[in-house]
Amino acid sequence: MRKKSFIIIAAATLLLSCGKPHGQGRATADDLYQQHDSVLATASDYSDTIEIKYARGLSVSYEADGIHVVITNPDPAARHSRPDTLVITEPARRFICTTALQLGNFEVLGLEDRIVGMNTLRHLFSPRMREQMETGQTVKIGKEGVFDVETIIASHPDYIFVSASKHGGFDVLRDCGIPLVPHHGYKETDPLGQAEWIKLIGLLTGEPRRANAVFADIESKYLTLREEVAQLSSLGERSVDGLPTVASGRQLRDGWYIVGGRSYMAQLFRDAGARYIMADNEDSGGTTLEFEAAYARSLDADFWQTDGSYAGDFTMETLAAEDTRYTAMKAYRNRHVIFCNLSQTPYRELAGVQPHLLLADFVKAFHPELLPHYTPHYYKLLK
């Protein structure tokens, strides 16, 4: 089964590069998404050399004194971000993570045992990490601004991963002499670019073959599905104007939160074959609009993507109870609301390194005929 799985993935990638039309003897996206063999089992078939193809915040070069990795903040708004350079001369075995997504990078590579410390996460889904924290193999290090420095030093980390959006308390860690590694993967606006940060973990841990194997699987599935979606318009099955429209977010406290038109999520909408109603927005992250402005633009959208943390089943009735004006929206009336419950899925941990699953979730909603056997992982139509 290992050999068969590898051949299927490799063949799909090759045929993609040749640009053959859908249906000419290659594995379809629906076929690829049904493969359940362990990708890690094929890692030895992959190169031990890392190349960066999509991530704007990473560059790698192999020099006489080691592997040079230059890390920058890929956020288009971070114009004056100072680059950080790592020179890797030997594999490291002990890491501290300070965000859920950093943890997810290790999870998809099967390297959770390398994490010796992490901040306290309210929602931790990884069974392996829960076990490691219960047994003391991984220790809690506190939160930004109130780090438990003694515990951190006692855990003997080789590196501590930090985030561009987290500013408090890292200076005290730097004073301990522990190298801090910025992890800016979540700032990438290309979904494959965000997932490609797993290659940084592969380099630091001395497991580049694992990283290449896992990323090749993600890339193959993502590109195969994206191509099939593109065929809907290029083959005349649907014109661009005939593609469904999608709205995002909803009212949260002081305004309607939406994803920006240049964001990671907006790119997923486009790749999934939908026209985002805020495509003219220039923000690469999220932004907030006045309720009336966002509501007016969202009213006639065919689909509506939103998320939130909710204990229990979040339903159409739950949404209506938040604001009865939602019930007038076309997507609500047609039961085309795509929702991710952050309290019941490992979205914060894994979605950033599983863009192929996010893409499939949206394609399943927008164009279900392309993935008849696929079960959504994160975003599902509300009932």
C-alpha positions in Angstrom: 0.0 0.0 0.0 2.9 2.4 0.7 4.2 2.1 -2.9 0.7 2.4 -4.4 -0.1 5.6 -2.5 3.2 7.2 -3.5 2.6 6.4 -7.2 -0.8 7.9 -7.1 0.4 11.2 -5.6 3.4 11.4 -7.9 1.3 10.7 -10.9 -1.2 13.4 -10.0 1.5 15.9 -9.6 3.1 15.0 -12.9 -0.1 15.2 -14.8 -0.9 18.6 -13.2 2.3 20.0 -14.6 1.5 18.7 -18.1 -1.8 20.6 -17.9 -4.0 17.7 -19.1 -7.7 18.3 -18.9 -9.9 16.7 -16.3 -11.0 13.2 -17.0 -8.1 11.9 -19.1 -6.9 8.9 -17.1 -5.5 10.6 -14.0 -6.7 10.4 -10.4 -9.4 12.9 -9.6 -9.5 15.1 -6.5 -12.2 12.9 -5.1 -9.9 9.9 -5.6 -6.9 11.6 -3.9 -8.9 12.7 -0.9 -9.9 9.1 -0.2 -6.3 8.0 0.2 -5.7 7.0 3.8 -2.2 5.5 3.8 0.3 7.3 6.0 2.2 9.8 4.0 5.0 9.6 6.6 5.5 5.9 5.5 6.8 7.2 2.2 9.2 9.8 3.6 12.3 7.8 2.6 11.3 8.2 -1.0 11.7 12.0 -0.8 14.7 14.3 -1.1 16.5 15.5 2.0 17.0 18.9 0.4 14.4 21.6 1.2 13.2 24.0 -1.5 10.8 26.8 -0.8 8.1 27.3 -3.5 5.3 29.3 -2.0 6.2 30.8 1.3 7.2 34.5 1.0 8.7 34.5 4.6 11.2 31.7 4.1 14.3 31.3 2.1 16.8 28.4 2.4 20.4 28.0 1.1 22.9 25.3 1.7 26.3 26.8 2.5 29.7 25.3 3.7 29.0 26.3 7.3 25.5 24.9 7.4 21.9 25.4 6.2 21.1 29.1 6.1 17.4 30.0 6.7 16.3 33.6 6.3 13.0 34.3 8.1 10.9 37.5 7.3 7.4 38.5 8.1 5.4 37.9 4.8 2.6 40.2 5.8 2.4 42.8 3.0 1.7 45.4 5.8 5.0 44.6 7.5 7.2 46.6 5.2 10.0 47.2 7.7 10.2 43.7 9.2 13.8 42.8 10.2 14.9 39.5 8.7 16.2 36.8 11.1 18.9 34.4 9.9 19.4 30.9 11.3 22.4 28.8 10.5 21.6 25.1 11.1 24.5 22.9 11.7 22.9 19.9 13.5 19.4 18.7 14.3 17.7 20.0 17.4 15.5 17.8 19.6 13.8 20.1 22.1 11.4 22.9 21.2 9.0 25.2 23.0 5.8 26.4 21.1 3.9 29.5 22.0 0.9 29.2 19.6 -1.5 26.4 18.6 -0.4 26.7 14.9 3.3 26.1 15.8 2.1 22.9 17.6 0.2 21.9 14.4 3.4 22.1 12.4 4.9 19.4 14.6 1.7 17.4 14.6 1.4 16.9 10.9 5.0 15.7 10.9 4.5 13.3 13.7 7.1 15.1 15.8 5.1 16.1 18.9 7.7 14.3 21.1 10.1 17.1 20.2 7.9 19.7 22.1 9.2 20.0 25.7 7.2 23.2 26.6 4.2 25.1 25.5 2.0 27.9 26.8 -1.3 27.1 28.3 -3.8 26.5 25.5 -7.5 26.7 26.4 -8.4 24.3 23.6 -5.9 21.6 23.0 -7.0 18.8 20.7 -4.0 16.7 20.1 -4.3 13.5 22.2 -0.6 13.0 22.1 0.1 16.5 23.4 -2.5 16.1 26.1 -0.8 12.9 27.2 2.7 14.5 27.1 1.4 17.4 29.3 -0.2 15.0 31.7 3.0 12.9 32.1 5.3 16.0 32.3 7.1 15.2 29.1 5.8 18.6 27.9 5.6 21.4 30.5 3.4 24.5 30.7 5.5 27.7 30.4 2.8 30.3 31.2 1.7 33.0 28.9 3.2 36.1 27.3 4.3 38.6 29.9 4.1 36.0 32.7 6.4 33.2 31.5 7.7 30.8 34.1 11.3 31.3 33.3 12.6 28.7 35.8 10.4 26.0 34.2 11.6 27.1 30.7 15.2 26.9 31.6 14.8 23.6 33.3 13.2 22.1 30.2 16.5 22.8 28.2 14.9 23.9 24.9 17.1 24.2 21.9 14.7 26.8 20.3 11.6 28.7 21.3 9.1 29.6 18.6 7.6 33.1 18.9 4.9 34.8 16.9 4.8 38.2 15.2 1.5 39.1 16.9 2.8 38.2 20.4 5.0 41.0 21.9 4.9 40.6 25.7 7.6 38.8 27.7 9.9 37.5 25.0 12.8 39.8 26.0 13.2 37.8 29.2 13.5 34.6 27.2 16.1 36.1 25.0 18.0 37.1 28.1 18.1 33.5 29.1 20.3 32.8 26.1 17.7 30.5 24.3 17.4 31.2 20.6 14.0 32.6 19.6 12.7 31.6 16.2 10.0 33.7 14.7 7.2 31.6 13.1 5.3 33.8 10.7 3.5 31.1 8.8 0.0 32.4 9.7 0.9 35.7 8.0 1.2 34.0 4.6 -1.6 34.9 2.2 -1.1 31.9 0.0 -2.6 28.8 1.6 0.2 26.6 0.3 2.7 29.2 1.5 1.3 28.9 5.0 1.5 25.1 5.0 5.1 25.3 3.6 6.4 26.5 7.0 6.4 22.8 8.0 9.7 22.7 6.0 11.3 25.0 8.6 10.4 22.4 11.2 11.8 19.7 9.0 15.1 21.5 8.8 15.4 22.3 12.5 14.5 18.7 13.5 16.7 17.1 10.9 13.6 15.6 9.3 13.5 17.2 5.8 12.3 14.1 4.1 9.2 14.0 6.4 8.5 17.6 5.6 8.9 17.1 1.9 6.6 14.0 2.0 3.8 15.7 3.9 4.0 18.9 1.9 4.0 17.0 -1.4 0.7 15.3 -0.4 -0.9 18.6 0.7 0.3 20.3 -2.6 -0.9 17.5 -4.8 -4.4 17.4 -3.4 -4.7 21.2 -3.3 -3.6 21.7 -6.9 -5.6 18.8 -8.3 -8.8 20.1 -6.7 -8.0 23.7 -7.7 -7.6 22.6 -11.3 -10.8 20.8 -11.3 -12.6 23.8 -9.9 -11.0 26.0 -12.6 -12.3 23.6 -15.3 -15.9 24.6 -14.4 -15.4 27.9 -16.0 -12.7 27.1 -18.6 -14.7 24.3 -20.1 -17.7 26.5 -20.3 -19.7 24.6 -17.6 -20.0 27.9 -15.6 -18.9 31.4 -16.5 -16.9 33.4 -14.0 -20.0 35.6 -13.5 -22.0 32.4 -12.9 -19.9 31.3 -10.0 -21.4 31.5 -6.5 -20.7 34.6 -4.3 -19.7 34.3 -0.7 -19.8 36.6 2.3 -17.7 36.3 5.4 -17.9 37.0 9.1 -20.7 38.5 11.2 -21.3 41.1 13.9 -18.9 40.7 16.8 -19.2 43.3 19.5 -18.4 46.6 17.9 -18.7 45.7 14.2 -19.0 43.1 11.5 -15.7 41.2 11.2 -14.7 40.2 7.7 -11.6 38.6 6.1 -9.7 41.0 3.9 -9.8 40.8 0.1 -6.1 39.9 0.0 -6.2 37.4 2.8 -5.5 33.7 3.1 -9.2 33.0 3.4 -10.1 35.1 0.3 -7.6 33.1 -1.7 -9.3 29.9 -0.5 -12.6 31.3 -1.7 -11.2 32.0 -5.2 -9.5 28.7 -5.4 -12.7 27.0 -4.4 -14.6 28.6 -7.2 -16.5 31.4 -5.5 -16.5 35.2 -5.9 -15.8 36.9 -2.6 -18.1 40.0 -2.2 -15.2 41.9 -0.5 -12.6 41.1 -3.3 -12.0 44.8 -3.8 -10.8 45.1 -0.2 -7.1 45.6 0.2 -6.5 44.1 3.7 -4.4 41.0 3.9 -5.8 40.0 7.3 -9.2 40.7 8.9 -11.0 44.0 9.3 -14.2 45.4 10.8 -17.0 47.2 9.0 -20.1 49.0 10.3 -22.9 46.4 10.5 -25.1 48.2 7.9 -22.3 48.4 5.3 -21.3 44.7 5.7 -25.0 43.6 5.8 -25.9 45.4 2.6 -23.1 43.7 0.7 -23.8 40.3 2.2 -27.5 40.3 1.8 -27.6 38.7 -1.7 -24.5 36.5 -1.4 -25.1 32.8 -2.3 -23.0 31.5 0.6 -21.9 32.9 4.0 -18.8 31.7 5.8 -18.4 32.4 9.5 -17.0 30.8 12.6 -16.8 31.0 16.4 -16.5 29.1 19.6 -19.7 27.6 20.8 -20.5 25.0 23.4 -23.0 22.6 21.8 -24.5 22.5 18.4 -24.5 25.8 16.6 -27.5 25.8 14.3 -29.4 28.1 11.9 -31.7 29.0 14.9 -28.6 29.9 17.0 -27.5 32.3 14.3 -30.9 33.8 14.0 -31.0 34.3 17.8 -27.9 36.5 17.6 -29.6 38.9 15.2 -33.0 38.4 13.4 -31.8 40.5 10.5 -29.6 37.5 9.4 -32.7 35.6 8.4 -33.3 38.0 5.5 -30.0 37.1 3.9 -30.1 34.9 0.8 -27.5 32.5 2.2 -29.5 32.1 5.4 -32.8 31.5 3.5 -31.2 28.9 1.3 -29.4 27.2 4.2 -26.0 28.0 2.7 -24.2 29.1 5.8 -20.8 27.5 6.2 -19.7 27.4 9.8 -16.6 26.2 11.7 -17.0 25.6 15.5 -13.6 26.5 16.9 -14.5 24.8 20.2 -15.1 21.4 18.5 -12.5 21.3 15.8 -8.6 21.6 15.9 -8.9 24.6 13.5 -6.4 26.7 15.4 -3.9 23.9 15.5 -4.1 22.3 12.1 -6.1 24.3 9.6 -3.1 26.4 8.7 -1.1 23.3 7.7 -4.1 21.5 6.1 -5.2 24.0 3.4 -6.1 21.1 1.2 -8.8 20.2 3.7 -10.1 23.8 4.0 -10.2 24.0 0.2 -12.2 20.8 0.0 -14.6 22.0 2.7 -15.5 25.0 0.6 -15.6 23.1 -2.6 -17.9 20.6 -1.0 -20.3 23.5 -0.2 -19.9 25.5 -3.5 -19.5 22.6 -6.0 -20.4 19.4 -4.2 -20.4 17.4 -7.5 -16.6 17.5 -7.5 -16.2 15.7 -4.1 -19.2 13.4 -3.8 -17.4 11.2 -1.2 -15.7 13.8 0.9 -16.7 14.6 4.5 -15.9 18.2 5.6 -13.3 18.6 8.4 -13.7 22.2 9.5 -16.4 24.2 7.7 -19.8 22.5 7.3 -23.2 23.7 6.2 -25.3 24.6 9.1 -28.5 22.6 9.7 
